Amino acid sequence: MKTKLAKLSGYQAFWPVVIFLTIILFNTIMTGGEFLSITIVDGHFYGRIIDIFRNGGKLMILAAGMTMVLATGGTDISVGSVMAISGAIACSIIKGVLLPGLNGNVAAAIILAIIAGIICGLWNGLLVSQIKIQPIVATMILLVAGRGIAQLITNGKIVTINSDAYYFINGGYILGLPFPLYIVLFLVGMLLIFVNRTAFGLFLESIGCNPLASKFAGIKVNLYLLAIYTISGAFAAVAGLIESAGIKGADCNNAGLNIELDAILAVAIGGTNLMGGRFSIFASVIGALIVQSITTTVLALGVPAAYIRVLKALLIIIICLAQSNRFKLSFKKAKVAEKKEAVVL
C-alpha cells in the first residue's frame, strides 16, 4: 500500500488533486452536504460543483497555455488584455459596429477574434525569440497597449449584444453540462496529445532547463518560443470569447483584469517550476480548479470577497516556500537535529 502511495505521490498532479479534493470535502462538511448537491432543471445540471467547472473554464484554458510559456522560463502577463481584445472584436462585429459588411455573422466574429489572439501571441513571440526582450517586459507592452487597443475598437464604450448563438459559448448546455467545459476538454485534450505524443513536450522541457544547450543539440529554440507564445495568445482569445459571451458584451476595462496573475498562480499550484523545466498541463488545470474553488468556497460561506485575495497571497507564500531549496534544506536540518536530540534523550 505504501509503495503504491509513494508511486502516486511521484506524479506531479498528485498533490494538486489531493488539495482540490480536500477543498471539496471541507465545503461539503461546512455546508452539510449541500455543496455537492446537483439539481436538474430542464435537462441541465446545476450546482456549486458545476459552477466551479463552468466559471473556471476560462482560467483552465489560460493555465494550459501559460504552463508552456512558464516551462520555457518565460511568462505572459498580457493574456488579460488579449481577452479584452478578442471580446471587443467579436462583440463589435456582431453588433455591426466593426466590419458591417459581415452582417453580424457570429462564426466570422469568433474566427476573427481568435485570429487576433494568434497575432497578439505572434507579436509576443517575436519580441521574445527574435528581438530577445525579456518575456515579462515583452508581454508587458501588450498588457498596457492591449487594453487600449480594445477600447479603440469599441470607441471606449461597453458594447452589449443580443445573440443567442454567441451567448451559447458561455451559457449553453450539451447533454446537461455547460458548453465551456467542452471547450476546455477539446483544447486541453488536443494540447495534451500534442505535448505527450510528440517530441514537442520534451523539447519544451529542454528549452526551459537550458536554452543554449538545446540550441547546440539542434532544437530550433526561437521557433518553439514563437509557437508557444502564439498558442498562449490563441488560448487567451478563446477565454475572452467565453467571458464576453457570459456578460453578453465587451467591457474592455474589466475583461480579464488581473486574470494573468490567477493563471500564473494556477500553474505554480500545479507544481511547474516557474524558472523553466519540468511541467504538467493537467496539474495546471487542476491548479486552476483550486483557484476557482477557493473563490466559490469564500462566496458559499458568506465570507467577504476581499478575503479571496488574502487566501491567494497565503497560497503564493506556501508555494514559494515549497519551491525554495534553502527552506527545504533548513527544514531537513531541523528534522535531523530533532532525531539526534531524541537519540540523546
C-alpha positions, -999 to 999 in steps of 0.1 A, spaced: 0 0 0 28 24 9 46 16 -23 16 24 -44 11 57 -24 47 66 -29 44 59 -66 12 80 -69 28 109 -50 56 109 -76 32 122 -102 31 160 -105 -6 162 -105 -10 141 -73 -8 168 -47 -29 193 -67 -57 167 -70 -54 160 -32 -57 197 -24 -87 201 -47 -105 171 -32 -97 184 3 -113 218 -5 -144 200 -18 -145 178 13 -142 209 35 -170 227 17 -192 195 19 -187 193 57 -192 231 62 -224 231 42 -238 199 55 -235 182 21 -253 210 2 -221 218 -16 -222 185 -35 -259 187 -43 -267 188 -80 -302 196 -94 -316 190 -129 -337 218 -144 -349 215 -180 -323 187 -185 -294 209 -173 -272 202 -143 -269 229 -117 -249 231 -85 -218 246 -70 -195 218 -83 -209 226 -118 -203 263 -112 -167 256 -103 -161 239 -137 -181 264 -157 -167 296 -141 -132 281 -140 -133 273 -178 -115 304 -190 -89 301 -162 -82 264 -171 -77 274 -207 -53 302 -197 -34 280 -173 -29 254 -201 -13 280 -224 6 297 -195 21 263 -185 41 260 -217 52 296 -215 64 293 -179 80 259 -188 104 278 -211 114 301 -182 93 329 -197 60 345 -187 30 360 -204 13 388 -185 -7 400 -215 -34 373 -216 -59 395 -198 -55 423 -224 -57 397 -252 -91 385 -237 -103 421 -238 -92 425 -275 -109 393 -286 -141 401 -268 -141 436 -282 -136 423 -318 -163 396 -315 -189 418 -299 -182 448 -322 -187 426 -353 -219 410 -340 -232 444 -331 -223 457 -366 -200 484 -353 -169 467 -368 -169 453 -403 -206 459 -410 -203 440 -443 -203 408 -423 -238 415 -412 -231 404 -376 -221 369 -385 -213 351 -353 -190 325 -368 -169 352 -386 -167 372 -354 -154 342 -334 -128 333 -361 -115 369 -364 -113 372 -326 -92 341 -324 -70 353 -353 -65 385 -333 -53 364 -304 -29 345 -326 -15 378 -339 -10 390 -304 8 358 -295 30 361 -326 39 396 -315 49 385 -281 68 355 -295 87 378 -320 97 401 -292 110 373 -270 125 349 -296 139 373 -323 144 407 -306 155 390 -273 134 412 -250 129 397 -215 95 379 -215 80 399 -187 89 432 -204 79 420 -239 44 409 -227 41 440 -205 39 460 -238 8 442 -248 -5 442 -212 -5 480 -213 -13 486 -250 -37 458 -255 -65 472 -233 -61 505 -251 -64 487 -284 -96 470 -272 -110 504 -262 -102 519 -296 -121 490 -312 -152 498 -291 -147 536 -291 -143 534 -253 -178 521 -248 -192 489 -233 -206 470 -263 -237 450 -255 -251 424 -278 -282 402 -281 -272 370 -298 -283 336 -285 -257 319 -307 -229 339 -292 -243 335 -256 -242 297 -261 -204 298 -258 -208 305 -221 -244 298 -212 -251 268 -235 -255 232 -224 -248 199 -242 -260 167 -225 -268 187 -194 -233 200 -190 -221 236 -196 -206 242 -230 -174 259 -216 -165 225 -202 -165 210 -237 -142 238 -249 -118 231 -221 -118 194 -228 -112 199 -265 -84 225 -262 -66 209 -232 -71 174 -247 -56 184 -280 -27 201 -262 -20 171 -240 -20 148 -271 4 171 -289 27 176 -260 28 139 -248 26 121 -281 52 142 -300 87 154 -292 73 189 -286 70 183 -248 105 170 -245 119 199 -265 99 224 -244 113 210 -212 148 210 -226 145 247 -236 133 255 -201 162 237 -184 189 251 -207 181 270 -239 217 273 -250 224 236 -247 191 229 -265 202 251 -294 235 233 -296 215 200 -296 198 211 -328 165 223 -313 151 253 -330 146 273 -298 134 305 -314 108 287 -335 95 268 -305 93 300 -284 73 317 -312 49 287 -314 44 286 -276 36 323 -273 12 321 -303 -7 292 -286 -9 312 -254 -24 342 -274 -49 319 -291 -60 303 -259 -64 338 -243 -86 348 -272 -109 318 -266 -110 327 -229 -120 362 -239 -149 348 -260 -161 328 -231 -160 358 -208 -177 383 -232 -204 357 -240 -211 354 -203 -218 391 -199 -233 394 -234 -210 422 -242 -175 436 -242 -163 455 -212 -127 464 -221 -119 480 -187 -127 449 -167 -125 419 -191 -97 396 -180 -85 422 -155 -56 407 -134 -66 372 -145 -30 366 -157 -20 365 -120 -45 338 -113 -32 318 -144 3 320 -131 -8 310 -96 -27 280 -111 4 269 -129 25 273 -97 0 253 -77 3 226 -104 40 223 -95 55 237 -127 89 253 -120 85 290 -127 122 291 -137 115 266 -165 119 229 -170 95 202 -157 58 210 -163 24 193 -163 -5 208 -182 -30 185 -164 -17 196 -130 -20 233 -140 -56 227 -150 -63 212 -115 -45 243 -101 -70 265 -119 -98 245 -104 -83 250 -70 -81 288 -75 -117 288 -87 -129 265 -58 -113 289 -33 -134 318 -48 -165 296 -47 -158 285 -11 -154 320 1 -187 331 -15 -205 300 -5 -196 305 32 -207 341 31 -172 355 37 -164 389 23 -149 387 -12 -119 407 0 -106 376 18 -101 358 -16 -70 379 -23 -57 371 12 -61 334 7 -44 336 -27 -15 355 -11 -11 328 15 -11 302 -13 17 321 -30 38 322 2 33 284 6 43 277 -30 74 299 -27 85 281 4 78 247 -12 100 256 -42 128 272 -21 158 249 -19 171 268 11 138 263 30 138 226 22 174 222 33 168 241 66 136 220 72 156 188 67 184 200 90 158 208 117 143 173 114 178 157 116 185 178 147 153 166 163 162 130 157 196 135 172 181 151 203 157 122 206 185 97 204 205 115 231 175 116 254 
